[in-house]
Amino acid sequence: MFKAHFKKKLPTFELEVDISLSQGILALVGSSGAGKTTILQCLAGLQTPSWGEINIHDKIVFSSEYGKDVPIRNRHIGYLFQDYALFPHMTVEKNVVYGKPKKGSNPNKALTATNVLQMLKIEHLRNRYPKQISGGEKQRVALARALMTEPELLLLDEPLSALDQDTRSSLQQELLKLQAQWQIPFILVTHDVQEAEMLGDQIIKLDHGKQEVLKKLTIAQ
């Protein structure tokens, strides 16, 4: 469960955010520069809102009123970047375990590298380097690394945009299965309204910092 109500001043407009999700996938759509990635970065702690509050799993991670801003490493968030951000000098396995918490693991969500590599069907790639695998395989590796953080919220920044249609369709189905299995909120940024319709339990369109609800989760939150 997460709730976020904040504002962020950007060069050409003020981003206003008022979103919440207890389960399922929230899809953020809109043109480039609408504020989609900024929302993810504020939730993750990579940017600081100008005002407001962010609550993740009943814990306040940002509050302008109380002067609280929890570091990214303590927010229990998985972040799949648009460009995957894999370390080129590390094997697939080392990239994946890089995200594993050093201590304080949740035994109900703790994964081994083998667990997550098998789950995403990339165990055979564990000793390869990023330059030796395809775009779809890189996406799975980046997702595996995000899951190894044992997240309470998973952020996905246009994770499928660079993939061919067949690979994209396959991974869309994998994301739906993974969310159902993992039972944590996902926030997905996409330019593709059709993809948002397929994956999103909620859909919010952003336009110059203003949000419009296109689809709302019917289950009580």
Phi, psi and chi 1 to 4 in degrees:
 res  aa     phi    psi   chi1   chi2   chi3   chi4
   1 MET       -  133.1  173.9   66.0 -179.9      -
   2 PHE  -142.1  152.7   85.6   93.3      -      -
   3 LYS  -135.7  139.4  -66.5 -178.5 -180.0  179.6
   4 ALA  -140.9  124.9      -      -      -      -
   5 HIS  -136.9  102.4  178.9   49.1      -      -
   6 PHE  -154.6  167.6   63.5   84.0      -      -
   7 LYS  -125.1  148.3  -65.5 -178.4  179.9 -179.8
   8 LYS  -138.3  119.1  173.3   69.4  175.1  175.4
   9 LYS   -77.4  122.4  -69.2 -177.2  179.7  178.7
  10 LEU  -112.6  169.0  -60.9  176.2      -      -
  11 PRO   -55.6  -36.9  -28.7   35.8      -      -
  12 THR  -115.4   -6.5   56.9      -      -      -
  13 PHE  -164.1  171.1   59.4   83.0      -      -
  14 GLU  -105.1  123.6 -175.6  174.2   62.3      -
  15 LEU   -81.2  125.6  176.7   64.5      -      -
  16 GLU  -113.5  124.4  -61.0 -179.5   21.1      -
  17 VAL  -124.8  130.3  178.0      -      -      -
  18 ASP  -147.1   89.9 -171.7    6.0      -      -
  19 ILE  -135.4  153.8   54.1  179.4      -      -
  20 SER  -153.0  153.5   65.1      -      -      -
  21 LEU  -159.6  128.2 -172.0   66.9      -      -
  22 SER  -100.8  -22.6   60.5      -      -      -
  23 GLN  -161.6  169.7   57.8 -177.8  -63.0      -
  24 GLY    78.9 -159.1      -      -      -      -
  25 ILE  -121.8  128.1  -61.6  175.8      -      -
  26 LEU  -101.6  122.2  167.4   61.9      -      -
  27 ALA  -102.5  129.9      -      -      -      -
  28 LEU  -106.8  122.8  -58.9  176.7      -      -
  29 VAL  -121.9  162.4  -61.4      -      -      -
  30 GLY   149.7  167.6      -      -      -      -
  31 SER   -72.4  167.8   59.2      -      -      -
  32 SER   -59.2  136.7  -64.2      -      -      -
  33 GLY    83.7    8.1      -      -      -      -
  34 ALA   -79.7  -15.5      -      -      -      -
  35 GLY   113.5    6.6      -      -      -      -
  36 LYS   -63.1  -52.9  -55.8 -176.6  -61.0  -61.5
  37 THR   -66.6  -32.8  -64.7      -      -      -
  38 THR   -60.4  -39.1  -61.2      -      -      -
  39 ILE   -60.0  -48.3  -69.4  177.3      -      -
  40 LEU   -59.2  -43.8  -63.1 -167.9      -      -
  41 GLN   -68.1  -33.4  -67.9 -174.9  -12.6      -
  42 CYS   -68.9  -41.1  -74.2      -      -      -
  43 LEU   -63.0  -39.4  -66.9  174.7      -      -
  44 ALA   -76.6  -22.8      -      -      -      -
  45 GLY    98.0   10.0      -      -      -      -
  46 LEU   -81.7  -23.2  -65.1  170.6      -      -
  47 GLN  -129.6  157.5  -69.8 -163.3   48.3      -
  48 THR  -110.8  123.0  -57.0      -      -      -
  49 PRO   -60.3  156.6  -22.7   34.1      -      -
  50 SER   -76.2  -28.0  -54.1      -      -      -
  51 TRP  -163.4  150.3  167.4   92.1      -      -
  52 GLY   124.9 -159.8      -      -      -      -
  53 GLU  -148.2  143.0 -177.0  173.8  -63.3      -
  54 ILE  -127.8  126.8  -60.7  170.8      -      -
  55 ASN  -123.9  122.2 -173.5  -55.6      -      -
  56 ILE  -122.7  118.9  -61.6  173.6      -      -
  57 HIS    55.0   47.9 -154.7   61.3      -      -
  58 ASP    64.6   21.7  -64.3  -35.2      -      -
  59 LYS  -124.4  129.0  -65.0 -171.8  -69.8  -72.0
  60 ILE   -76.8  119.0  -64.6  174.6      -      -
  61 VAL  -104.7  -16.2  -61.6      -      -      -
  62 PHE  -148.0  135.1  172.2   79.7      -      -
  63 SER  -152.1  118.4  172.0      -      -      -
  64 SER   -71.2  -30.6   56.9      -      -      -
  65 GLU   -66.4  -42.0  180.0  179.7   -1.4      -
  66 TYR   -99.1    3.7  -61.9  111.7      -      -
  67 GLY    64.5   36.1      -      -      -      -
  68 LYS  -108.4  133.7 -172.5  168.9 -172.6  177.5
  69 ASP  -150.1   90.8 -169.0    6.8      -      -
  70 VAL   -69.8  133.1  173.9      -      -      -
  71 PRO   -60.3  153.0  -20.1   31.4      -      -
  72 ILE   -54.5  -39.0 -177.2  172.1      -      -
  73 ARG   -66.1  -17.2   64.2 -177.1  177.2  -83.4
  74 ASN  -108.0    9.8  -63.6  -32.1      -      -
  75 ARG   -93.1   -7.8  -67.9 -164.5 -178.1 -164.1
  76 HIS    56.5   49.8  -57.9  -67.9      -      -
  77 ILE  -118.7  134.5  -73.9  176.0      -      -
  78 GLY   -94.3  135.7      -      -      -      -
  79 TYR  -130.6  116.4 -160.5  139.3      -      -
  80 LEU  -102.1  106.8  178.1   52.9      -      -
  81 PHE   -75.4  156.3  -65.7   90.3      -      -
  82 GLN   -59.1  -37.7 -174.4  175.0   -4.3      -
  83 ASP   -96.8   10.0   61.8   -1.2      -      -
  84 TYR    73.8  -33.3  -49.4  138.5      -      -
  85 ALA    53.3   43.3      -      -      -      -
  86 LEU   -78.4  150.7  -60.2  178.5      -      -
  87 PHE   -83.0  115.8  -61.5  109.3      -      -
  88 PRO   -65.8  -24.3   22.7  -33.3      -      -
  89 HIS   -88.8    0.0   63.0  -71.3      -      -
  90 MET  -110.0  146.1  -69.2 -175.5 -179.1      -
  91 THR   -67.8  168.4   62.5      -      -      -
  92 VAL   -53.7  -47.9  163.6      -      -      -
  93 GLU   -62.0  -42.5 -177.7  173.4   16.7      -
  94 LYS   -68.9  -34.9  -72.1 -176.4  177.6  178.9
  95 ASN   -60.0  -42.6  -95.5  -75.9      -      -
  96 VAL   -68.0  -46.4  169.0      -      -      -
  97 VAL   -76.1  -11.1  -60.9      -      -      -
  98 TYR   -58.7  -31.6 -174.6   84.0      -      -
  99 GLY   -84.2   -5.9      -      -      -      -
 100 LYS   -71.3  131.0 -172.8  171.0  178.5   62.8
 101 PRO   -58.9  142.9  -21.5   32.0      -      -
 102 LYS   -73.9  -28.5  -59.9  -63.9 -174.0  -67.1
 103 LYS  -156.5  170.0   58.5 -178.7  179.5  177.9
 104 GLY    73.3   26.9      -      -      -      -
 105 SER   -64.4  143.1  -65.0      -      -      -
 106 ASN   -81.9  114.9 -178.5  -19.8      -      -
 107 PRO   -62.4  -22.3   20.8  -32.3      -      -
 108 ASN   -78.0  -17.7  -64.9  -37.2      -      -
 109 LYS  -122.7   -3.8  -70.9 -176.4  178.5  177.7
 110 ALA   -60.9  132.3      -      -      -      -
 111 LEU  -122.0  147.4  -70.8  171.2      -      -
 112 THR   -94.2  163.5   65.6      -      -      -
 113 ALA   -58.0  -40.5      -      -      -      -
 114 THR   -63.1  -42.0  -62.9      -      -      -
 115 ASN   -53.6  -52.9  -70.4  152.1      -      -
 116 VAL   -76.1  -32.6   76.0      -      -      -
 117 LEU   -66.2  -39.5  -69.2  170.4      -      -
 118 GLN   -67.4  -41.8  -72.1  176.7  -18.4      -
 119 MET   -57.7  -39.8 -178.3 -168.1  -51.4      -
 120 LEU   -99.3   10.0  -64.6  173.6      -      -
 121 LYS    59.3   43.2  -59.8  178.5  177.2   62.4
 122 ILE  -130.3   18.8   52.2  174.0      -      -
 123 GLU   -60.2  -32.8 -171.4  179.7   15.8      -
 124 HIS   -69.7  -10.2   63.0  -69.5      -      -
 125 LEU   -99.1    3.3  -56.8  174.5      -      -
 126 ARG   -58.3  -28.7   66.4 -167.5  -48.2  154.2
 127 ASN  -100.0    5.8  -65.3  -41.2      -      -
 128 ARG   -89.7  164.8  -64.0 -171.1 -169.2  178.1
 129 TYR  -104.1  158.3  -69.5   85.5      -      -
 130 PRO   -52.0  -36.5  -32.0   37.8      -      -
 131 LYS   -69.1  -12.0   66.5 -179.3 -179.9 -179.3
 132 GLN   -99.1    4.1  -62.3  172.2  -42.5      -
 133 ILE  -126.1  163.2   61.7  178.6      -      -
 134 SER   -80.7  173.2   70.4      -      -      -
 135 GLY   -61.5  -42.9      -      -      -      -
 136 GLY   -64.6  -36.6      -      -      -      -
 137 GLU   -69.6  -38.1  -70.1  165.5  -16.3      -
 138 LYS   -61.7  -38.9  -71.6  177.1 -177.0  176.3
 139 GLN   -61.6  -42.2 -166.7  -91.0   -4.0      -
 140 ARG   -66.2  -38.8  -72.5 -178.2  172.4   92.4
 141 VAL   -64.1  -45.0  173.6      -      -      -
 142 ALA   -63.5  -38.8      -      -      -      -
 143 LEU   -66.6  -41.3 -177.8   55.5      -      -
 144 ALA   -59.0  -43.3      -      -      -      -
 145 ARG   -63.7  -40.0 -176.4  176.7   61.5 -172.6
 146 ALA   -63.7  -39.2      -      -      -      -
 147 LEU   -69.3  -30.7  -70.1  174.0      -      -
 148 MET   -66.3  -15.1  -74.2  -66.7  -75.1      -
 149 THR   -75.2   -3.6   65.3      -      -      -
 150 GLU    54.7   56.4  -58.7  167.9   20.9      -
 151 PRO   -74.5  154.6   30.7  -37.5      -      -
 152 GLU  -100.0   -6.6  -66.2  171.1   -7.9      -
 153 LEU  -154.2  134.0  173.5   65.2      -      -
 154 LEU  -115.7  125.3 -175.7   61.8      -      -
 155 LEU  -106.8  129.3  -51.3  177.9      -      -
 156 LEU  -126.0  110.1  -52.8  164.6      -      -
 157 ASP   -99.3   96.7 -166.7   -3.9      -      -
 158 GLU    43.8   55.9  -64.8 -163.8   59.2      -
 159 PRO   -69.5  -18.8   28.3  -36.9      -      -
 160 LEU  -112.0    3.7  -49.4 -179.6      -      -
 161 SER   -65.1  -28.7   60.0      -      -      -
 162 ALA   -93.8    5.4      -      -      -      -
 163 LEU   -97.8  154.9  -53.6  179.3      -      -
 164 ASP   -69.7  163.5   63.0   80.1      -      -
 165 GLN   -62.1  -41.1 -171.4   56.2   50.7      -
 166 ASP   -64.1  -46.2  -72.3  -15.5      -      -
 167 THR   -65.2  -38.8  -57.0      -      -      -
 168 ARG   -62.9  -45.1 -172.8  169.7 -174.9  164.4
 169 SER   -62.7  -41.1  -63.3      -      -      -
 170 SER   -63.4  -44.1  173.5      -      -      -
 171 LEU   -74.1  -27.4  -70.2  178.7      -      -
 172 GLN   -58.9  -44.0  -75.0  171.0  -14.7      -
 173 GLN   -66.1  -37.6  -65.0  -55.8  -46.4      -
 174 GLU   -64.3  -39.5  -73.8 -169.6   22.8      -
 175 LEU   -63.3  -41.4  -77.0  176.6      -      -
 176 LEU   -63.2  -43.5  -71.8  170.8      -      -
 177 LYS   -65.3  -40.8  -69.4  177.2 -176.5  176.4
 178 LEU   -65.1  -41.9 -171.1   61.7      -      -
 179 GLN   -65.0  -40.7 -162.4  -74.6  -39.3      -
 180 ALA   -63.3  -36.7      -      -      -      -
 181 GLN   -74.9  -41.2  176.1 -178.2  -11.6      -
 182 TRP   -80.2  -32.3 -151.1 -110.9      -      -
 183 GLN    58.8   42.3  -70.8  -65.9  -58.4      -
 184 ILE  -126.9  156.9   60.8  170.8      -      -
 185 PRO   -66.2  139.5  -18.5   31.8      -      -
 186 PHE  -113.3  141.6  -74.8   16.3      -      -
 187 ILE  -119.7  121.1  -56.6 -179.2      -      -
 188 LEU  -115.4  125.5  170.4   76.6      -      -
 189 VAL   -96.6  130.9  162.9      -      -      -
 190 THR  -151.8  151.2  179.0      -      -      -
 191 HIS   -88.0  -15.2  -81.0   92.0      -      -
 192 ASP   -92.9  107.5 -171.9  -24.1      -      -
 193 VAL   -63.8  -35.4  175.8      -      -      -
 194 GLN   -64.2  -40.8 -174.2  175.4    1.1      -
 195 GLU   -64.8  -40.1 -178.9  169.8   82.8      -
 196 ALA   -61.9  -40.9      -      -      -      -
 197 GLU   -63.8  -37.9  -73.3  -76.9   -6.0      -
 198 MET   -70.8  -40.4  177.0 -179.6  -66.4      -
 199 LEU  -100.0  -27.3  -62.4  175.9      -      -
 200 GLY   -86.4  126.2      -      -      -      -
 201 ASP   -77.1  -31.5  -61.7  -67.2      -      -
 202 GLN  -125.6  146.6  -66.6 -171.7   56.7      -
 203 ILE  -131.6  128.8  -57.7  173.8      -      -
 204 ILE  -123.2  128.2  -69.2  176.9      -      -
 205 LYS   -97.8  133.7 -179.7 -179.4  179.4 -179.6
 206 LEU  -109.2  137.3  -68.4  168.0      -      -
 207 ASP  -145.5  107.6 -176.3   14.3      -      -
 208 HIS    51.7   44.4  -70.8   87.8      -      -
 209 GLY    87.3   -9.1      -      -      -      -
 210 LYS   -98.1  143.5  -54.1  -64.3 -176.8 -178.8
 211 GLN  -111.1  142.5   64.9 -179.4   56.0      -
 212 GLU  -128.0  125.9  175.1 -172.4   -2.5      -
 213 VAL   -80.7  118.0  176.8      -      -      -
 214 LEU   -96.4  -26.0  -59.4 -176.5      -      -
 215 LYS  -152.8  133.6 -178.2  179.3  178.3 -177.5
 216 LYS  -121.1  138.7 -170.8  171.7 -176.6  179.6
 217 LEU   -64.4  128.8 -172.3   63.3      -      -
 218 THR   -85.4  -19.7   55.2      -      -      -
 219 ILE   -72.6  135.5  -59.8  171.9      -      -
 220 ALA   -60.9  138.2      -      -      -      -
 221 GLN  -100.4      -  -57.2 -155.4   20.2      -
